[in-house]
Amino acid sequence: MTEAAINIKLQQRQSIPLSVQLQCQAGELLALVGPSGSGKTTILRAIAGLYQADYGVIVCANEIWQNSPDKLFVPAHRRHVGLVFQNYALFPHMTVLDNVRQSLADVPKQQSKTTALMLLKQVHLQGLESRYPKTLSGGQQQRVAVARALSRQPKVLLLDEPFSAVDQVTRRKLYRELLTLRQSLAMPMLLVTHDLEESSLLADRMALLHKGEILQTGTPEFVAAHPNSATVARLMDQQNLFTALVLAHHEQTKKTYLRWQGIKLEAAFQPQFPVNERVCWMIQSSDILLHRRGRPSKGDRENPLQGRIIEYMESNGLANIRVQVNCALKIDISIHVPLHVARRNRLGLHEDIGISLLSNGIHLMPFQILRRDT
């Protein structure tokens, strides 16, 4: 761990269960992702000193903020933490400038004004110094909150769902602004979010939480494509999740073969799963090919399936499709294709289509009973 990084270990069973061990490097943005009640905000509060876990070791930039074995707990006001709340927590009776200066109470008056103006310029709010929070848009209020957080010269920046209170268009603008701002911040940054797309756009790594426990960490792309369990796959909103039997592993061809409801599937080589044992498996939509009508290709021969479209929706340039590949067992597979492809192939509700499951996209996990065990 580098000197400017933060290292967190929290454990407790009662009240809010926690079993957490995290590291975040300087300049890195780590997203804490999970459903409501999974412990995301509690972790931020523990880092900020607003909550004390039964057992905790928190070290930031070589400063020990909590060490339960030594009965050490540094109070919030002595920690150099920048915290941006979900509701921004601005003082409504103060101007934008004074909201930022409030965090510079120990700095001489003229110096605090100069510093506050510099911070407001950094977040692109110059010219709005005399405005009051109620006259600002949600995005502008959020930037005031970021400027105020940075005024403390923090060693870590904590963002507690800072984009949830703004509309989608403003949110996209704020994403871009945060990505730009990150380039000038040489500190660890932790972002609490329940939005998977948000973590994918902004985070270097994500930690997926469930009931106070970290189930998996990694880049958002890796966790989405390689969940270590069916529970993680569900939390990552993977739609194509099933069970199968391992038939064989072929070392020479680097293939693993499965039997799925009477269908033999070819998957990427995953020999860690024993032959004749059941497994869970998943595939992302990006690893499913649509057969072009009347013009078959070689890819159509890789795990080819025939089915009927039972759900068809168009949104944001994509056709979101559910294909029933086994009417008797009601097995559905979700795919997303560009809208122009769907229209060119005359796709629609109740149309019969062919798809192929790319073997390298079939990811295996330990067996777990699914709600609808197919």
C-alpha positions in Angstrom: 0.0 0.0 0.0 1.4 3.4 -0.9 1.8 6.2 1.6 -1.2 8.2 0.3 -3.6 5.2 0.2 -6.3 4.3 2.6 -6.7 0.9 4.2 -9.9 -0.1 5.9 -10.9 -3.2 7.9 -14.3 -3.3 9.7 -16.0 -6.1 11.6 -19.1 -6.4 13.6 -22.1 -8.7 14.0 -24.7 -6.7 15.8 -26.7 -3.6 14.7 -25.3 -3.2 11.2 -23.4 -6.4 10.2 -20.0 -5.7 8.6 -17.2 -7.8 7.3 -15.1 -5.5 5.2 -11.5 -5.2 4.1 -10.7 -2.6 1.5 -7.8 -0.6 0.0 -8.0 2.4 -2.2 -4.9 4.0 -3.8 -4.1 7.6 -4.3 -5.8 8.9 -7.5 -8.0 5.8 -7.6 -11.8 5.9 -7.5 -13.3 2.9 -5.8 -17.1 2.4 -6.0 -19.0 0.7 -3.2 -21.9 -0.9 -4.9 -24.9 -2.9 -3.5 -28.6 -2.8 -2.7 -30.1 -0.7 0.0 -29.0 -1.9 3.5 -25.8 -3.5 2.3 -23.6 -1.2 4.4 -22.2 1.2 1.8 -23.0 4.4 3.6 -22.0 2.9 7.0 -18.5 2.3 5.6 -18.2 5.9 4.5 -19.4 7.1 7.9 -16.8 4.9 9.6 -14.0 6.4 7.5 -15.2 9.9 8.3 -15.3 9.2 12.0 -19.1 9.6 12.2 -19.6 6.0 13.1 -17.5 3.6 15.2 -17.6 -0.1 14.3 -17.1 -2.7 17.0 -13.8 -3.6 15.4 -12.0 -1.3 13.0 -8.6 -0.5 11.7 -8.5 2.5 9.4 -5.2 4.0 8.2 -5.1 6.9 5.7 -1.9 8.4 4.3 0.0 6.7 7.2 -2.4 8.4 9.8 -4.1 5.9 12.1 -7.7 7.0 12.4 -9.0 3.9 14.2 -7.3 0.9 15.8 -9.6 -1.1 17.9 -6.9 -3.4 19.4 -5.2 -0.2 20.8 -8.5 1.4 21.7 -7.6 4.3 19.4 -10.4 6.3 17.7 -9.7 9.7 16.1 -12.8 11.9 16.1 -14.3 13.3 12.9 -13.0 16.8 13.3 -9.4 15.7 13.4 -9.6 13.6 10.3 -8.8 15.2 6.9 -11.8 13.9 5.1 -13.8 15.5 2.3 -17.4 14.2 2.4 -20.1 15.0 -0.2 -23.5 14.0 1.1 -26.5 12.7 -0.9 -28.5 15.9 -0.1 -25.3 18.2 -0.2 -26.0 19.6 3.3 -25.5 23.2 2.2 -26.5 26.0 4.6 -29.5 27.7 3.0 -29.0 31.1 4.6 -25.4 31.4 3.4 -24.2 32.4 -0.1 -22.2 30.0 -2.2 -18.9 31.7 -1.2 -19.8 31.6 2.5 -20.8 27.9 2.3 -17.3 27.1 1.1 -15.6 29.5 3.6 -17.5 27.8 6.4 -15.1 24.9 6.1 -12.1 27.4 6.3 -13.0 28.8 9.7 -9.5 28.4 11.0 -8.0 30.2 8.0 -7.5 34.1 8.1 -10.4 35.9 6.6 -8.8 37.3 3.4 -7.0 34.0 2.8 -10.2 32.0 3.3 -11.9 34.2 0.6 -9.1 33.7 -1.8 -9.0 29.9 -1.3 -12.8 29.7 -1.6 -12.8 31.6 -4.8 -10.1 29.3 -6.2 -12.0 26.2 -5.2 -15.2 27.5 -6.9 -13.3 28.2 -10.0 -11.9 24.6 -9.9 -15.5 23.3 -10.0 -16.6 25.9 -12.6 -18.8 28.1 -10.4 -17.0 31.4 -10.8 -19.6 34.2 -11.0 -22.1 32.5 -8.7 -20.3 33.4 -5.4 -23.2 35.6 -4.1 -26.0 33.2 -5.0 -27.9 31.2 -2.4 -28.4 27.4 -2.6 -32.1 27.6 -3.4 -31.3 29.6 -6.5 -29.0 27.0 -7.9 -29.7 23.9 -9.9 -29.1 20.5 -8.4 -25.9 20.1 -10.4 -24.6 23.5 -9.2 -25.4 22.6 -5.6 -23.5 19.4 -6.0 -20.5 21.3 -7.2 -20.6 23.7 -4.2 -20.6 20.6 -2.0 -17.5 19.2 -3.8 -15.7 22.6 -3.4 -16.5 22.6 0.3 -15.3 19.1 0.7 -12.0 20.0 -1.1 -11.5 23.1 1.1 -10.5 20.8 4.0 -7.5 19.6 2.0 -8.7 16.1 2.5 -6.5 13.0 2.4 -9.6 11.0 1.1 -12.7 12.1 -0.7 -16.0 10.3 0.1 -19.0 10.6 -2.2 -22.3 9.3 -0.8 -24.6 8.9 -3.9 -23.8 12.5 -5.0 -25.7 12.2 -8.3 -29.0 10.7 -7.1 -30.8 14.1 -6.6 -30.3 15.4 -10.1 -32.0 14.5 -13.4 -30.4 12.2 -16.0 -29.1 15.0 -18.3 -27.5 16.8 -15.4 -26.1 13.6 -14.1 -24.3 12.9 -17.3 -22.7 16.4 -17.2 -21.6 15.8 -13.6 -20.0 12.5 -14.6 -17.9 14.3 -17.1 -17.0 17.0 -14.6 -16.0 14.4 -11.9 -13.8 12.6 -14.5 -12.1 15.8 -15.3 -11.7 16.8 -11.7 -10.2 13.4 -10.8 -7.1 14.2 -12.9 -6.1 16.9 -10.4 -6.9 15.0 -7.2 -4.0 12.9 -5.9 -6.1 11.2 -3.2 -8.2 8.0 -2.7 -11.8 8.5 -3.7 -14.7 6.3 -2.5 -18.1 6.5 -4.2 -21.2 5.0 -2.8 -23.7 4.1 -5.5 -26.4 1.6 -6.3 -26.2 2.4 -10.0 -24.2 -0.2 -11.9 -23.8 2.0 -15.0 -22.5 4.8 -12.8 -19.8 2.6 -11.3 -18.8 1.3 -14.8 -18.5 4.9 -16.1 -16.6 6.4 -13.1 -14.8 3.8 -11.1 -11.4 2.2 -11.5 -12.5 -0.7 -9.3 -15.7 -1.7 -7.6 -16.5 -3.5 -4.3 -19.8 -5.4 -4.4 -21.5 -5.5 -1.0 -24.3 -7.6 0.2 -25.6 -7.7 3.8 -22.4 -5.9 5.0 -20.0 -8.3 3.3 -17.8 -7.7 0.3 -18.6 -10.5 -2.2 -16.1 -9.5 -4.9 -13.8 -6.6 -6.0 -12.3 -5.8 -9.3 -12.9 -3.6 -12.3 -16.6 -3.2 -13.1 -16.1 -4.9 -16.4 -14.3 -7.9 -14.9 -16.9 -8.4 -12.1 -19.7 -8.2 -14.6 -18.2 -10.8 -16.9 -16.6 -13.0 -14.3 -18.8 -13.0 -11.1 -17.5 -15.5 -8.6 -21.0 -16.7 -7.6 -24.6 -16.7 -8.8 -25.4 -14.2 -6.1 -22.8 -11.7 -7.5 -24.2 -12.4 -11.0 -27.7 -11.5 -9.8 -26.5 -8.3 -8.0 -24.7 -7.3 -11.3 -28.1 -7.7 -13.0 -27.0 -10.5 -15.2 -30.2 -11.8 -16.9 -28.8 -15.0 -18.5 -28.1 -17.2 -15.4 -28.7 -21.0 -15.5 -27.5 -24.3 -14.2 -25.9 -27.2 -16.1 -23.9 -30.4 -15.7 -20.1 -30.5 -16.6 -19.6 -33.2 -19.2 -15.9 -33.0 -20.0 -12.8 -30.8 -20.3 -10.6 -31.0 -23.4 -7.1 -29.8 -22.8 -6.1 -29.8 -26.4 -9.0 -27.7 -27.7 -9.2 -25.6 -24.5 -12.9 -26.3 -24.2 -15.3 -27.4 -21.5 -18.5 -29.1 -22.4 -21.8 -28.8 -20.5 -25.2 -30.4 -20.7 -28.0 -27.8 -20.3 -31.6 -29.2 -20.4 -30.6 -31.8 -23.0 -28.5 -29.3 -25.0 -24.7 -29.8 -25.3 -22.9 -26.5 -24.9 -19.3 -25.7 -25.6 -17.7 -23.3 -23.2 -14.3 -21.8 -22.5 -11.8 -24.1 -20.8 -12.6 -24.1 -17.0 -11.1 -27.3 -15.6 -11.5 -26.2 -12.0 -15.1 -27.5 -12.1 -15.2 -31.3 -11.7 -16.8 -33.5 -14.4 -20.3 -34.8 -13.5 -20.9 -31.9 -11.1 -23.6 -29.3 -11.5 -22.5 -25.6 -11.9 -24.2 -22.3 -12.5 -23.3 -20.5 -15.8 -24.0 -17.2 -17.3 -23.5 -15.3 -20.5 -23.6 -11.6 -21.2 -25.7 -10.2 -24.1 -22.5 -9.0 -25.8 -21.4 -12.6 -26.2 -24.6 -13.7 -28.0 -24.8 -13.4 -31.8 -27.9 -12.9 -33.8 -28.2 -15.0 -36.9 -28.7 -13.0 -40.0 -31.8 -14.3 -41.8 -30.9 -16.0 -45.1 -27.2 -15.4 -44.7 -25.8 -17.8 -42.1 -22.1 -17.4 -41.1 -19.6 -19.7 -39.4 -20.4 -18.1 -36.0 -23.9 -19.5 -36.3 -22.5 -23.0 -35.7 -21.1 -22.0 -32.2 -23.8 -23.2 -29.7 -26.6 -22.4 -32.1 -30.1 -22.1 -30.7 -33.5 -21.5 -32.3 -36.2 -19.6 -30.5 -39.1 -17.2 -30.6 -39.2 -13.6 -29.5 -41.5 -13.2 -26.5 -40.6 -9.7 -25.5 -39.4 -6.8 -27.7 -38.7 -3.2 -26.5 -36.8 -0.4 -28.2 -34.8 2.1 -26.1 -31.8 4.3 -26.5 -30.8 2.9 -29.9 -31.1 -0.7 -28.8 -33.6 -3.5 -29.2 -34.0 -5.3 -25.9 -35.2 -8.8 -26.7 -36.2 -11.9 -24.8 -36.0 -15.2 -26.8 -37.7 -18.3 -25.6 -35.5 -21.2 -26.7 -37.5 -24.0 -25.0 -41.3 -23.5 -24.9 -41.9 -26.6 -22.7 -39.5 -25.4 -19.9 -40.0 -21.7 -20.6 -36.2 -21.0 -20.9 -35.6 -17.4 -21.9 -32.4 -15.7 -23.0 -32.0 -11.9 -23.1 -30.1 -10.2 -25.9 -29.6 -6.5 -26.9 -28.9 -5.6 -30.5 -28.5 -2.2 -32.2 -31.8 -0.9 -33.3 -30.7 -0.7 -37.0 -29.7 -4.4 -36.9 -33.1 -5.4 -35.4 -35.0 -3.4 -38.0 -32.8 -4.7 -40.9 -33.6 -8.2 -39.8 -37.3 -7.4 -39.4 -37.3 -8.5 -35.7 -40.4 -8.1 -33.7 -42.7 -9.9 -31.2 -43.4 -13.6 -32.0 -40.8 -13.7 -34.7 -38.7 -16.9 -34.9 -34.9 -16.2 -34.8 -31.6 -18.0 -34.4 -28.9 -17.0 -31.9 -25.4 -18.4 -31.0 -23.8 -18.4 -27.6 -20.1 -17.7 -28.0 -18.2 -20.3 -26.0 -15.6 -17.9 -24.7 -18.5 -15.9 -23.1 -19.9 -18.8 -21.1 -18.7 -18.3 -17.5 -19.0 -21.0 -14.9 -19.6 -20.6 -11.2 -20.1 -23.0 -8.2 -23.6 -24.6 -8.1 -26.3 -22.7 -6.3 -30.0 -23.3 -6.4 -31.6 -20.5 -8.5 -35.1 -19.2 -7.9 -36.1 -20.6 -11.2 -33.6 -23.4 -11.5 -33.2 -24.0 -15.3 
